[in-house]
Structure formats: structure tokens, C-alpha cells
């Protein structure tokens, strides 16, 4: 498998990246809204919102950062795995990209790669 995707796939990915990012933020804000409206104490609601934001920041890093042609295929897999890319949108990519994405996503929901630099010790 080539490291970089075709130019036509790259152009489509860049267009869909913005659409998926909007979906991601809408989903995250809906979760925050639900946590805020929960019938728990203020402290618990605050902690729940903090957890949602922490998880969201991790997913944001894994899914939307390091935007290059050499990382685009991994980002497409991550978008599809998180249901931020529809089947119809995925079908706009080349057959090679669709096959790779489907083979990596099928049967593995929720198994995300670690973000760049995650787990490295800081000095």
C-alpha cells in the first residue's frame, strides 16, 4: 500500500475534512449539553463535562491533526470508524482507498490509534 493517497482522493479528503470536523464538534457539544442537563449535582456535571472535553481533545488530535497526504489514509479510517464520514462520502474515494478503509474499520469499532506523541515522556 502506498504511503500517500492519489491527488483526487486528497482533494476530496480536504473537502470532507471540514464537514467531518463540523459533525465532530456538533456531536461533542450535544454530549456536553446532555451532561449539563443531567439531574446530578453541579460537581458531578462539571466532572462529566471535563471528561467529555478531555476525550474530545484526544479524538480531535487522533482524527484531525497532522493533515498531510502521507497521513490522510489513517485520518480517513479514523473518520469512518467514528461515523464522521458517511458511506456515500466514502464511496467518492478511489476503490483502493475504500477497500483499505473498509478492511481496517470492519469489526474494529472503537479501536483508535494513539495520537502523535501520545505516551512519550516529557522532560
N, C-alpha and C positions, 0 to 999 in steps of 0.2 A: 504494500500500500504506500502510495506517495505521501510525503510529509505535507505537501501543500495541495490545496484543492484547486480546481480549474478556475480561471478568471470569471467565467459566467456564474459558477457556484459562489465565488467570493462576493460578487456584486449583489447576488440575491441575499446572501447571508447578511451583508451590511445593511440592506434594507429591512430584513426581518428582525435584525438585532434590536432596532429601535421599537418595533412592535412588541417583541417579547419583553423588553425592558419595561414598557408601559404595563403589560399584563402582570409582570412580577411585582411592580410597586402597587398596583391595584389590589392584588391578592394579599400582599403584606399589610396594606392599610386596612383591608377588610378584617384580617386577623386581629390587628391592634384594636379596631373598633369593637369587635366582639369581646375581646379581653377587657376592654374598658367598661363595657356594659354588663359584664358578669356580676352576679349577685354574691360577690365575695367582698372581703374587706379591702380598703384602699391599698394597704400594703401588699396584699396578695395580687391585686390587679396590677400594681406597679411592677412587681417582680415578674409577672406573666408577660407584660409588655416588654420589659427588658430582655427576657429570653427570646421573644419573637424578634426583636431587633438584632440581637446577637446572632441568631440563626440566619436572619435575613442578610446580615453583613457577610457571613460566611458563604451563603449561597450566591450572593452578589459577586463576591470575589471569584468563586469557582466558575460561575456561569458567564459573567460579563466582562471580566478584566482580561488583560493581555490579548487584545484584539489584533491578531495577525493572521495571515493566510496559513502559516505553519501551525497555528493552534485552532483554526476555525473548525476543523472536523470535531475536535474534542468539545468545543463550545456548542456545536450543533447537537451532539449527543446529549450534552447536559441540558440544553433547552428542551429537547424531546423527552428526556427522562423526567423532567419536571412539568410536563404538559404545558409548556410555554410556547410550543410550536405545534400547530395543528397538522393532522395527516395531510390535508390539502396543501399546506405550505411546504411540508417536507417533500411532497411529490414534485415540487417545482425544481428541486435539485437534480443533478445528474443521477443516473441509475446507480453508478458506483457509490456515490455519497449515500443515497437512500439505502442501499444494501448494507453498507457498513454501519450506518446509524441503527437500522432495524436489528442487525445481528448483535450489536452491543447493548441495545436498550431492552429487547425482548427477554423477559424472565429475570430482569435485574432491577426492578423498581426500587428507588431509594438508595442505591449504592453509588455515591458520588465520589469523584476523585478529590483528593485534598487540594486546597488552593496552593499556588506557588509560594514557597517559603514556609508553609504551614508545618509546625512541629520543629523548626530549626531553633536552636538555642540562640538567644541574643546575648551579646557581650556588652 
